Each structure stands twice: as C-alpha cells, then as structure tokens.
Amino acid sequence: MSLSGAHKAAFRREVLVEGRVFAIRDGEGYPAPADPEGRRAVPFWSKPTRARRVADQAAAFMGFEIVVIELDDWLAGWLPCLERDDMLVGVNWSGARATGFDLTPAQVGEWFAEQREALAAGMQMAAG
C-alpha cells in the first residue's frame, strides 16, 4: 500500500474515533488547490496533528489555523456543498507538498454510511 493509500485508510478509521474532521484556513478562507486536471479539492484531516504538520511543512499553507468540524456537520453540510460545487475531498494530505488522495464527496460519504450502519448493527446485537 502506498503512503497515500495508508493515509486514506487511516482517515476512514480515525474520523469515526475522533467524531470530527480537521480543516485549515487563513484570512481568505479554506484552501482548494486544483489538481492537474483542474478539479479543486478541499483538504481535510482525521487528526489535528496531521493538519498541523501540513500547515507547518507545506509552504502554501504556512500560517493557516486548524479548524475543527464535527462529523455530523461535515457529513450533512460540507459534503453536499462540495458535491454541489463539483469539488473533491482531499483526505489526510501529507508532506511538504501536501499531497494525497482526492475523492468525490459521494465516495467519502459512502464510507461513513457503511461504517455507521455496521456500528449500529453491532450495537443492536449487543443490546439484544
């Protein structure tokens, strides 16, 4: 598995544990750099330490502050807006160039729908 693949897998696991995601912003707002095909992605991280590391290492994000977004707000508010605006979701970008996987909001939303359903089913089995 590539390093980016490992970061993507960690995002899926860690966001459920944290119950929130982390973004970065400066006085102009949230970054949304374009990929080589011209599609823009807004980066999110599964831990504040991951976001801080990129904000400290990537020249393009120096001085950005870390923003906490509750998971329910992110799923119900942010992802639909990103989908409407035809933007991608960057997950756990890393390194001095802040690179990683960019996925559609629908793909990311499906991860959490599947995992939440599995958790709910497990809780019902334990209670029943």
N, C-alpha and C positions, 0 to 999 in steps of 0.2 A: 504494500500500500504506500502511495506517495505521501509526502509530508502534508500536502494539501488535503489528501484523502483522509489522513488521520485527524486533521483539524476539523474536517466536515463531520466525521463520526463523533468526535468529542463534542461538537456543537449540539448535536442531537441529544446526547446523553446529559450533558451539563446543564442545558437550558431547563430541562424538566426538574433537575435537582435544585437549581437556583430559583426557579419560578419567575425569572426575568431575563431580559437580554440587555446588552450594553451597547450604546452607540457613542459617537463622538461628534462634537460640534464646536464651531467657533462663532465669532460675531456675525458671520454671513450665513450661518445655518449648518445643516448636515452635509457632509461631502457626498458627491455622487459622480465619481470619475467614470469616464467612458472606456469601454473595452476596445480592442482593435476593430470590432465590427460597428462601433458607435453606440452600443447599448450602454446605458448608465446603470450603475449598481450602487446601492447604499449599503455600506458595511455595518455588520452587527457582530458582537462577540458574546460568547457564553459565560465569560468571567470578566470582572473588572480588570484583573491583572493582565489579561490578554489585550484588552483595549488600551490600557495604559502603556504596555510595551510598544505597541504600534505607534501610539501618539508620541512616544519618546524617541523612537527609532526612525520612522519614516519622515523624511524632510517635508513632504506635502502635508503632513498632519501635525507638525510641531506646534505646540501651544494649544491644541484642541482640548476641551474638557470632556470628561466622561459623563454620559447621561444614562440613568437607569430607567428602563421601561418595563413595567410589569408585563408578564407573559400574556395575560388575558387582553390587556390593552394593545399589545403588539399584534396578537393574532386577529383581534376584532377590528382594530383601527388602522394600524400601519400597513399590514399586508394587503388589505383591499385597496388602500390608496396607492400603494406601489404598483399593484396589478393594473389599476385604472390608468396610471401614468406610464404604463409599459416599461417599468423599471425592474431591475433584478435585485436580489438579496445577496449581498456578499456575506459569507459565513466564515468567521474566525480567520480573517486575513492575517498574515504574519510577515515578519521580516522588514528590512529597511525599505523594500519597495511595496510593502503592503499588498501582497498577492494571495490568492486563494480561489476557492470555488465561488462562482456566481450562479444562482439558481432562480427560477421563477418564484414569485410569491406563492403560486398554487402548489408547486413542488414542496416548498418548505411547510406550508400549511398542512399538507397531507401527512408529513412526518408526524406532526404533533397530534393530528386527529387520530392516527393509527395508535400512537403510544398512549394517548389519553383513554381511548377505548379499551386497550389492553389493561391499563391500570384500573379502570372502573370495573372491568370484568373480574379481575383478580380480587378487588376489594369486596365485590358482591359474593364471590365464592368463599372468602374468609369469613364474612359476616353470616353467611347462610349455613 
